[in-house]
Amino acid sequence: MSSDFTFRRGLVWLRNDLRIQDNTALYRAAKGCAQVAAIFIACPQTWRSHDEGDPVVAFRLVCLRELQQSLAERHIPLYFLELQKFAQVPRAMTQIVEKLDVDALFANAEYPLDEQRRDSDVREALKKIDVPVEYCTDRTLLPPGAVRTGSGDAYKVFTPFKRAFIEQCGGTDFAPLPQPRGMAEDQSWPNWIEVQGAHNLVQTIPEQLPGFQPVPEKNGELLGWRPGEKAAAKRLRQFREDIDGYEDERDFPAIDATSRLSPYLNSGAISIRQCVHMALSLNDGRWTGGSDGISCWLSELIWREFYTHLLVAFPRLCMHKPFKEETDKVPWSYDEAKFRRWCDGETGVPIVDAAMRQLNQTGWMHNRLRMVVASFLSKNLLIDWRWGERYFMQHLLDADFAANNGGWQWAASTGTDAAPYFRVFNPYSQSKKFDRHGEFIREFVPELRELDDDKIHCPPPMENYPPPICDVGESRKHAIAVFADLK
Ligand SMILES: Cc1cc2nc3c(=O)[nH]c(=O)nc-3n(C[C@H](O)[C@H](O)[C@H](O)COP(=O)(O)OP(=O)(O)OC[C@H]3O[C@@H](n4cnc5c(N)ncnc54)[C@H](O)[C@@H]3O)c2cc1C
């Protein structure tokens, strides 16, 4: 072994960090080990129990195939293992580490509770065979737990969190890490190995996994999105040109004014540092001030950070519990027929239906509309927000537990720093304000295409479009009364 390296052979365990560029675990492994291999472990049973959906899994598999090629160019083999559940990972990993004869494991930390437990079990298992494990901070800019109030507590409110977060970043520009070096060719990595109690460890990425339906690929795109690191980098370059207009235009769903980077951030095809570095470098290193568009976008990225930090500080969020425990007393409705109409975009409220159809057809929904449909489900229909949270997890390409839970608890007024319970979005005024000419509605609700601008937000009775599922005014009053009763 060359004395330049701490380890002879290292293994990088890839998860939601499917890229070569600026991947901390990969970079650390390439720096510290003479030879490096990578592994991805699919656990379809656990993924299903976490409500991972067909789109997100299909996207991940395509990202993995692209990544396998990029890694191969650097003589880093990418292995694939299919298990059922997270609980099987420690035993399987021990066998793999032994059979591949590696002496260190590197991975980027993941923060939902089950993922944290899995990772700590793997660390314990490998400790028994004297193999060190390094979990790196990569999904967030600062490690959860690092931003604390003066009394050492986690922040529960966004604005002071943001202030402390920026201060703690201390002027760093989050420059992406250098590319991992290429390895010398090494024939000693086996093509496959047998793993007891599991499928073989192979170098083939499957097209599909048990329990998940394939999502049709058209011209290399899934639901209109091109997976992978190259497409992510292209999207970031495009958004760089438009970022100054972000604050003014981001609320209008008919305009393509937001970055649409969320599926890439979620799968890790792009890093949070690449995004922040781009924005800071255009704004003279400033998080606030300078370009309104840039500082507003950076603020959204800090929301992402905030929700991830919250998850670690308050593990009950990972157990289907509301942040505000008293809101568990809300007499939530479990009306399946109404819920189905909401899912299918058949509520008779055009902006809600257009938004839900956008989600079903493209695997993504505009942020303004996520707030509108979440408020509509949890307030106007008073349906348990966890049903909506679950549906989003199953259908969004950017389904991220922390951001999704945070967004739902915000809209349902059950979360910390959430919308106050008496502020219920009126879907008709939201529609008139943010889709004034009904362009977005017309795109996704073709039944309403011929209606004038003044009728499209709240259509008259029609043969081919349902009447509204509820009286928006009355249901709003009812929801406010229910929440007020909790006091
Ligand atoms: C009910 C609800 C559910 C949501 N579920 C998710 C989810 O599962 N995954 C997800 O990534 N975002 C979620 N969001 C946040 C937000 O809607 C999306 O991040 C955003 O619409 C993605 O589009 P974009 O990449 O163009 O965002 P941009 O506006 O360009 O923002 C850039 C990035 O900042 C982050 N971001 C922006 N807004 C938020 C926010 N409010 N909370 C946390 N991060 C944010 C995302 O990573 C996003 O890609 C949810 C919001 C709500 C109200």
The ligand as a Gaussian input file, in Angstrom:
#p B3LYP/6-31G(d) Opt

LIG

0 1
 C      -47.309000      20.217000       1.550000
 C      -45.913000      20.380000       1.022000
 C      -45.151000      19.258000       0.738000
 C      -43.847000      19.394000       0.257000
 N      -43.104000      18.264000      -0.002000
 C      -41.830000      18.381000      -0.422000
 C      -41.042000      17.230000      -0.672000
 O      -41.462000      16.084000      -0.486000
 N      -39.775000      17.417000      -1.138000
 C      -39.253000      18.655000      -1.345000
 O      -38.103000      18.758000      -1.770000
 N      -39.968000      19.747000      -1.084000
 C      -41.240000      19.666000      -0.646000
 N      -41.973000      20.800000      -0.416000
 C      -41.331000      22.115000      -0.548000
 C      -41.436000      22.788000      -1.938000
 O      -42.762000      22.790000      -2.372000
 C      -40.570000      22.116000      -2.992000
 O      -39.258000      21.967000      -2.506000
 C      -40.487000      22.941000      -4.268000
 O      -41.759000      23.146000      -4.794000
 C      -39.623000      22.220000      -5.283000
 O      -39.570000      22.930000      -6.488000
 P      -38.244000      23.682000      -6.938000
 O      -37.101000      22.743000      -6.908000
 O      -38.530000      24.378000      -8.201000
 O      -38.066000      24.725000      -5.747000
 P      -37.332000      26.134000      -5.641000
 O      -38.373000      27.130000      -5.312000
 O      -36.446000      26.404000      -6.769000
 O      -36.468000      25.942000      -4.313000
 C      -35.162000      25.364000      -4.366000
 C      -35.048000      24.207000      -3.423000
 O      -35.259000      24.647000      -2.083000
 C      -35.895000      23.618000      -1.336000
 N      -37.185000      24.133000      -0.871000
 C      -37.939000      25.080000      -1.451000
 N      -39.036000      25.331000      -0.705000
 C      -38.955000      24.514000       0.365000
 C      -39.777000      24.308000       1.497000
 N      -40.898000      25.006000       1.713000
 N      -39.419000      23.367000       2.382000
 C      -38.277000      22.667000       2.222000
 N      -37.458000      22.825000       1.169000
 C      -37.782000      23.744000       0.263000
 C      -36.099000      22.440000      -2.281000
 O      -35.002000      21.574000      -2.118000
 C      -36.072000      23.119000      -3.644000
 O      -35.689000      22.251000      -4.688000
 C      -43.301000      20.689000       0.072000
 C      -44.075000      21.809000       0.361000
 C      -45.365000      21.657000       0.825000
 C      -46.177000      22.891000       1.131000

